[in-house]
């Protein structure tokens, strides 16, 4: 198994979270499936935490997460 630097892991995690949020954007949250809202909330919070990284803006995380991916 390959080992990655912390920066590489953070960037990969950010990419995966944004990919998941893009996929969820297409899904409608219904009363039958409240799980979608929970997923969106969790991924959004994770991205906001990644933005605390000192190099976040330099690496493309310089946006308001909830504006790009509204809940």
N, C-alpha and C positions, 0 to 999 in steps of 0.2 A: 504494500500500500504506500502510495506517495505521501509525503509530508509537505505541508504548505506553510507559508509564513502566516502570521496573524493577519497581515494586511490582505493577503490572498483569500483567506477564509472570510474576512469581513466583506470583501467585494463579492465573493461568490454568494454569500448569504443574502446580501442586498439584492443581487440579481434574481435569486430564487424568490424572495419575498415579493418583489415587483412583478415577476412573472405570474405568481399565484394571484396577486391582486388584479392583474389585467384579466385573467381568466374569470375571476369572480365578478368582475364588472358586468359581464354578460348575464350572469345569473340573477334572477329576481328572488328576493327574500319574501317568502310567504309565511303565513302563520303555521303552515304545515312543516316548514323547513327553516326554523330560526337559527339553525346551525350556520347558515351562510353569513348572517350578520356577525356571529361570534368569530368566525374565521377572519372576516374582514377586520374586525376590531383587533384581534390578536396580531395579525400581520402588520397592521398599521402601527400598533404600539411597538412592535419589534423594530420597524424602520425608524421610528422616532428615537428609540434608544441608540440605534446605530449612528444617528446623526450627532450624538454626543462625542463621537470619535473625533479627535483633533484634526484628522485629515479628511473628514467626511465631505466637506464642500469641494475640496480639491479633486475628490474621486466621484463627483457627480451626485452627491446627496444633498445638494443645496436648494431644496425646494420644500414647500409646505406639504407634508404628506397628506393631510386630510383634504387639501384642495385638489391634489392630483388624484387621490383615491378617496372620494367622499364616502362616508358610511351610510 
